């Protein structure tokens, strides 16, 4: 489960995670997906790229 907010800057990021997962699993480039979703700060981008589902 991804945190609701970025741990560094506090931006709400959990609202975008489901779209990010679906699009990257469909074969889209993670960089392009994050750019399209408006996730521009490197601290927020790392939250998506480094996240590993535990369940």
DSSP file (Angstrom, degrees, kcal/mol; ACC not computed):
  #  RESIDUE AA STRUCTURE BP1 BP2  ACC     N-H-->O    O-->H-N    N-H-->O    O-->H-N    TCO  KAPPA ALPHA  PHI   PSI    X-CA   Y-CA   Z-CA
    1    1 A X              0   0    0      0, 0.0     2,-0.2     0, 0.0    51,-0.1   0.000 360.0 360.0 360.0 124.7    0.0    0.0    0.0
    2    2 A X        -     0   0    0      1,-0.1    46,-0.1    12,-0.1    15,-0.0  -0.512 360.0-100.9 -77.9 143.8    1.5    3.3   -1.1
    3    3 A X        -     0   0    0     -2,-0.2    10,-0.2     1,-0.1    -1,-0.1  -0.256  24.6-125.3 -60.2 152.8    1.6    6.2    1.4
    4    4 A X  S    S+     0   0    0      9,-0.1     9,-2.3     8,-0.1    10,-1.7   0.894  92.2  30.1 -67.3 -40.6   -1.1    8.8    1.0
    5    5 A X  B    S-A   12   0A   0      7,-0.3     7,-0.2     8,-0.2     2,-0.1  -0.855  94.9 -95.1-120.8 154.5    1.4   11.6    0.8
    6    6 A X     >  -     0   0    0      5,-2.6     4,-1.1    -2,-0.3    38,-0.1  -0.454  32.1-135.9 -62.5 135.9    5.0   11.9   -0.4
    7    7 A X  T  4 S+     0   0    0     36,-0.2    -1,-0.1     1,-0.2    37,-0.1   0.746  97.9  40.1 -70.4 -22.5    7.2   11.5    2.6
    8    8 A X  T  4 S+     0   0    0     35,-0.1    -1,-0.2     3,-0.1    36,-0.0   0.915 131.2  15.0 -92.0 -51.7    9.5   14.4    1.6
    9    9 A X  T  4 S-     0   0    0      2,-0.1    -2,-0.1    32,-0.0    35,-0.0   0.662  91.1-124.3-104.9 -18.1    7.2   17.2    0.3
   10   10 A X     <  +     0   0    0     -4,-1.1     2,-0.1     1,-0.3    -3,-0.1   0.518  53.0 152.5  89.6   5.0    3.8   16.1    1.5
   11   11 A X        -     0   0    0     -6,-0.1    -5,-2.6     1,-0.1     2,-0.4  -0.462  54.3-108.5 -69.5 140.2    2.0   16.1   -1.9
   12   12 A X  B     +A    5   0A   0     -7,-0.2    -7,-0.3     1,-0.2    -1,-0.1  -0.575  51.6 157.8 -69.8 121.4   -0.9   13.7   -2.2
   13   13 A X    >>  +     0   0    0     -9,-2.3     3,-1.5    -2,-0.4     4,-0.6   0.561  49.3  83.3-122.0 -16.2    0.2   10.9   -4.4
   14   14 A X  H >> S+     0   0    0    -10,-1.7     3,-0.6     1,-0.3     4,-0.5   0.772  82.9  66.3 -65.6 -24.3   -2.0    7.9   -3.6
   15   15 A X  H 34 S+     0   0    0    -11,-0.3     4,-0.3     1,-0.2    -1,-0.3   0.740 105.7  43.2 -67.8 -21.9   -4.7    9.2   -5.9
   16   16 A X  H <> S+     0   0    0     -3,-1.5     4,-2.3     1,-0.1    -1,-0.2   0.561  90.6  86.2 -98.4 -10.6   -2.5    8.6   -8.9
   17   17 A X  H <X S+     0   0    0     -4,-0.6     4,-2.7    -3,-0.6     5,-0.2   0.876  85.8  51.8 -66.3 -40.1   -1.0    5.2   -8.0
   18   18 A X  H  X S+     0   0    0     -4,-0.5     4,-2.4     2,-0.2    -1,-0.2   0.924 112.4  46.4 -63.7 -43.7   -3.8    3.0   -9.5
   19   19 A X  H  > S+     0   0    0     -4,-0.3     4,-2.4     1,-0.2     5,-0.2   0.912 112.2  51.9 -62.5 -42.1   -3.5    4.8  -12.8
   20   20 A X  H  X S+     0   0    0     -4,-2.3     4,-2.4     1,-0.2     5,-0.3   0.929 110.9  47.2 -59.9 -46.8    0.2    4.5  -12.7
   21   21 A X  H  X S+     0   0    0     -4,-2.7     4,-2.3     1,-0.2     5,-0.2   0.939 112.9  47.9 -61.6 -48.9    0.1    0.8  -12.0
   22   22 A X  H  X S+     0   0    0     -4,-2.4     4,-1.2     1,-0.2    -1,-0.2   0.916 114.8  45.4 -59.7 -45.0   -2.4    0.1  -14.8
   23   23 A X  H  <>S+     0   0    0     -4,-2.4     5,-2.1     2,-0.2    -1,-0.2   0.876 113.9  47.0 -71.5 -37.9   -0.6    2.1  -17.4
   24   24 A X  H ><5S+     0   0    0     -4,-2.4     3,-1.1    -5,-0.2    -1,-0.2   0.867 111.2  51.9 -72.5 -34.4    2.9    0.7  -16.6
   25   25 A X  H 3<5S+     0   0    0     -4,-2.3    -1,-0.2    -5,-0.3    -2,-0.2   0.767 103.4  59.7 -69.8 -24.1    1.6   -2.9  -16.6
   26   26 A X  T 3<5S-     0   0    0     -4,-1.2    -1,-0.2    -5,-0.2    -2,-0.2   0.525 129.4 -97.0 -80.0  -6.0    0.1   -2.2  -20.0
   27   27 A X  T < 5S+     0   0    0     -3,-1.1    -3,-0.2     1,-0.3    -2,-0.1   0.460  74.8 142.7 108.8   2.4    3.6   -1.5  -21.3
   28   28 A X      < -     0   0    0     -5,-2.1     2,-0.3     1,-0.1    -1,-0.3  -0.408  60.4 -98.2 -74.4 153.8    3.8    2.3  -21.1
   29   29 A X     >  -     0   0    0      1,-0.1     4,-2.1    -2,-0.1     3,-0.3  -0.561  25.6-136.9 -71.0 127.6    7.1    3.9  -20.1
   30   30 A X  H  > S+     0   0    0     -2,-0.3     4,-2.5     1,-0.2     5,-0.2   0.855 103.3  55.5 -55.5 -37.1    7.0    4.9  -16.4
   31   31 A X  H  > S+     0   0    0      1,-0.2     4,-2.2     2,-0.2    -1,-0.2   0.925 109.1  46.0 -61.6 -44.8    8.6    8.3  -17.2
   32   32 A X  H  > S+     0   0    0     -3,-0.3     4,-2.4     2,-0.2    -1,-0.2   0.878 112.2  51.2 -66.8 -38.3    5.9    9.2  -19.7
   33   33 A X  H  X S+     0   0    0     -4,-2.1     4,-2.2     2,-0.2    -2,-0.2   0.935 111.3  46.9 -64.8 -46.4    3.2    8.1  -17.3
   34   34 A X  H  X>S+     0   0    0     -4,-2.5     5,-2.4     1,-0.2     4,-0.7   0.890 112.6  50.1 -64.2 -39.3    4.5   10.2  -14.4
   35   35 A X  H ><5S+     0   0    0     -4,-2.2     3,-0.7    -5,-0.2    -1,-0.2   0.923 111.7  48.5 -62.0 -44.2    4.9   13.2  -16.7
   36   36 A X  H 3<5S+     0   0    0     -4,-2.4    -2,-0.2     1,-0.2    -1,-0.2   0.847 110.1  51.3 -65.6 -35.5    1.3   12.7  -17.9
   37   37 A X  H 3<5S-     0   0    0     -4,-2.2    -1,-0.2    -5,-0.2    -2,-0.2   0.590 116.4-113.6 -78.9 -10.0    0.0   12.4  -14.4
   38   38 A X  T <<5 +     0   0    0     -3,-0.7     2,-1.2    -4,-0.7     3,-0.2   0.691  66.7 145.2  85.8  19.6    1.8   15.6  -13.3
   39   39 A X      < +     0   0    0     -5,-2.4    -1,-0.2    -6,-0.2    -2,-0.1  -0.770  13.2 150.3 -90.7  96.1    4.2   14.0  -10.9
   40   40 A X        +     0   0    0     -2,-1.2    -1,-0.2    -3,-0.1     2,-0.2   0.747  34.6  90.8-104.4 -28.9    7.2   16.3  -11.5
   41   41 A X  S  > S-     0   0    0     -3,-0.2     4,-2.2     1,-0.1     3,-0.3  -0.479  72.0-134.6 -74.8 140.4    9.2   16.4   -8.3
   42   42 A X  H  > S+     0   0    0      1,-0.2     4,-1.9     2,-0.2    -1,-0.1   0.805 104.1  58.1 -65.3 -28.8   11.9   13.8   -8.0
   43   43 A X  H  > S+     0   0    0      2,-0.2     4,-0.9     1,-0.2    -1,-0.2   0.899 110.3  42.7 -68.9 -38.4   10.8   12.9   -4.4
   44   44 A X  H  > S+     0   0    0     -3,-0.3     4,-1.2     2,-0.2     3,-0.3   0.883 111.4  55.2 -71.9 -38.9    7.3   12.0   -5.5
   45   45 A X  H  X S+     0   0    0     -4,-2.2     4,-2.5     1,-0.2     3,-0.3   0.881 104.2  54.2 -62.5 -38.4    8.6   10.1   -8.6
   46   46 A X  H  X S+     0   0    0     -4,-1.9     4,-2.5     1,-0.2    -1,-0.2   0.830 100.0  61.7 -66.4 -29.5   10.7    8.0   -6.4
   47   47 A X  H  < S+     0   0    0     -4,-0.9     4,-0.4    -3,-0.3    -1,-0.2   0.888 111.8  38.3 -62.2 -38.1    7.7    7.0   -4.3
   48   48 A X  H >< S+     0   0    0     -4,-1.2     3,-0.5    -3,-0.3    -2,-0.2   0.929 119.3  44.9 -76.7 -47.7    6.1    5.5   -7.4
   49   49 A X  H 3< S+     0   0    0     -4,-2.5    -2,-0.2     1,-0.2    -3,-0.2   0.860 117.7  42.5 -69.4 -36.4    9.2    3.9   -8.9
   50   50 A X  T 3< S+     0   0    0     -4,-2.5    -1,-0.2    -5,-0.2     2,-0.2   0.517  86.3 116.6 -89.6  -5.2   10.6    2.4   -5.7
   51   51 A X    <   -     0   0    0     -3,-0.5     2,-0.4    -4,-0.4   -49,-0.1  -0.431  43.2-169.6 -70.8 135.3    7.3    1.1   -4.3
   52   52 A X        -     0   0    0     -2,-0.2     2,-0.3   -51,-0.1    -2,-0.0  -0.994  23.0-125.4-125.2 125.5    6.9   -2.7   -3.9
   53   53 A X        -     0   0    0     -2,-0.4   -51,-0.0     1,-0.2    -2,-0.0  -0.528  20.6-170.3 -69.3 130.6    3.6   -4.3   -3.2
   54   54 A X              0   0    0     -2,-0.3    -1,-0.2     1,-0.2     0, 0.0   0.732 360.0 360.0 -93.5 -26.9    3.9   -6.4    0.0
   55   55 A X              0   0    0      0, 0.0    -1,-0.2     0, 0.0    -2,-0.1   0.485 360.0 360.0 -74.8 360.0    0.5   -8.2   -0.3
